[in-house]
Amino acid sequence: MKHGPIALVDQQTPSVFVIPRGGIYPKVVSNMEEIRARKGPIIAIACEEDKEIARIADNVIYVPDVEEYLQPLVCAIPLQLLAYHVALLRGCNIDRPRNLAKSVTVE
């Protein structure tokens, strides 16, 4: 969060955090508190049992509390849904994303 990314924080742009329980949990909480201090809105994806995050984040999407090696799987689903709904709200064509052919065919 230091230097570049922290300069982008403002009241209009939410920051999305994936914060399951694990080794980096305290560092992610610290980053969330930095965003909160700068009045940035926060959306967090956290484990069901994690009530501490609700006091920091504006919105919390809870996922099942699973083993650490499965956490990326359960956290990916709400991220995909968030991306889908934001794209719809922005009026993007979700069935034909820009530059898809380039990213698929270029080796």
C-alpha positions as CSV (number, residue, x, y, z in Angstrom):
1,M,0.0,0.0,0.0
2,K,2.9,2.3,0.3
3,H,3.7,5.1,-2.2
4,G,1.7,4.7,-5.4
5,P,-1.5,2.7,-4.3
6,I,-2.1,4.8,-1.2
7,A,-2.1,8.0,-3.3
8,L,-5.1,6.6,-5.3
9,V,-7.4,6.4,-2.2
10,D,-10.3,8.8,-2.3
11,Q,-13.9,8.9,-1.1
12,Q,-15.4,7.9,-4.5
13,T,-13.4,4.7,-5.2
14,P,-13.9,1.6,-3.0
15,S,-11.0,-0.6,-2.1
16,V,-11.7,-4.3,-2.2
17,F,-9.9,-6.5,0.3
18,V,-9.8,-10.3,0.4
19,I,-9.0,-11.1,4.0
20,P,-9.4,-14.7,5.0
21,R,-7.7,-15.9,8.2
22,G,-4.1,-16.8,7.8
23,G,-0.5,-15.6,8.1
24,I,-1.0,-12.2,6.4
25,Y,-4.2,-11.3,8.3
26,P,-2.7,-8.6,10.6
27,K,-1.0,-6.9,7.6
28,V,-4.2,-6.8,5.6
29,V,-6.1,-5.3,8.6
30,S,-3.3,-2.7,8.9
31,N,-3.8,-1.8,5.2
32,M,-7.6,-1.6,5.7
33,E,-7.1,0.8,8.6
34,E,-4.8,3.0,6.4
35,I,-7.6,3.2,3.8
36,R,-10.2,3.9,6.6
37,A,-8.0,6.8,7.9
38,R,-8.0,8.4,4.5
39,K,-11.9,8.1,4.3
40,G,-11.8,5.5,1.5
41,P,-14.8,3.1,1.3
42,I,-13.9,-0.5,1.9
43,I,-15.4,-3.7,0.6
44,A,-14.1,-6.8,2.4
45,I,-14.4,-10.5,1.6
46,A,-13.9,-12.3,5.0
47,C,-14.6,-15.5,6.7
48,E,-18.0,-16.0,8.4
49,E,-16.6,-16.0,11.9
50,D,-14.7,-12.8,11.5
51,K,-16.7,-10.0,13.2
52,E,-13.7,-7.7,13.6
53,I,-13.7,-6.8,9.9
54,A,-17.3,-5.4,10.1
55,R,-16.0,-2.6,12.3
56,I,-13.4,-1.6,9.7
57,A,-15.1,-2.2,6.4
58,D,-18.2,-0.5,5.0
59,N,-19.4,-3.6,3.4
60,V,-18.5,-7.2,4.1
61,I,-19.1,-10.3,2.0
62,Y,-18.8,-13.4,4.1
63,V,-17.5,-16.6,2.8
64,P,-17.4,-20.0,4.5
65,D,-14.5,-20.5,6.9
66,V,-12.5,-23.3,5.2
67,E,-8.9,-24.6,5.4
68,E,-6.4,-22.1,4.2
69,Y,-5.5,-24.0,1.0
70,L,-9.2,-23.7,-0.1
71,Q,-9.7,-20.1,0.7
72,P,-8.8,-18.8,-2.8
73,L,-11.6,-21.0,-4.2
74,V,-14.3,-19.6,-1.9
75,C,-13.1,-16.0,-2.3
76,A,-12.9,-16.1,-6.1
77,I,-16.7,-16.5,-6.5
78,P,-17.7,-13.3,-4.8
79,L,-15.0,-11.4,-6.7
80,Q,-16.3,-12.7,-10.0
81,L,-19.8,-11.7,-9.1
82,L,-18.7,-8.3,-8.0
83,A,-16.8,-7.8,-11.3
84,Y,-19.9,-9.0,-13.2
85,H,-22.3,-6.6,-11.5
86,V,-19.9,-3.6,-11.7
87,A,-19.5,-4.3,-15.4
88,L,-23.3,-4.4,-15.8
89,L,-23.7,-1.1,-13.9
90,R,-21.0,0.5,-16.1
91,G,-22.8,-0.6,-19.3
92,C,-20.0,-2.9,-20.4
93,N,-20.7,-5.7,-22.8
94,I,-19.9,-8.7,-20.5
95,D,-20.3,-11.2,-23.4
96,R,-17.7,-9.6,-25.6
97,P,-14.9,-8.0,-23.6
98,R,-12.4,-5.7,-25.3
99,N,-9.1,-7.3,-26.6
100,L,-10.2,-10.8,-25.9
101,A,-8.7,-12.2,-29.1
102,K,-5.4,-10.6,-28.4
103,S,-5.1,-12.1,-24.9
104,V,-6.1,-15.5,-26.0
105,T,-4.1,-15.9,-29.3
106,V,-0.9,-14.1,-28.5
107,E,1.9,-16.5,-27.3
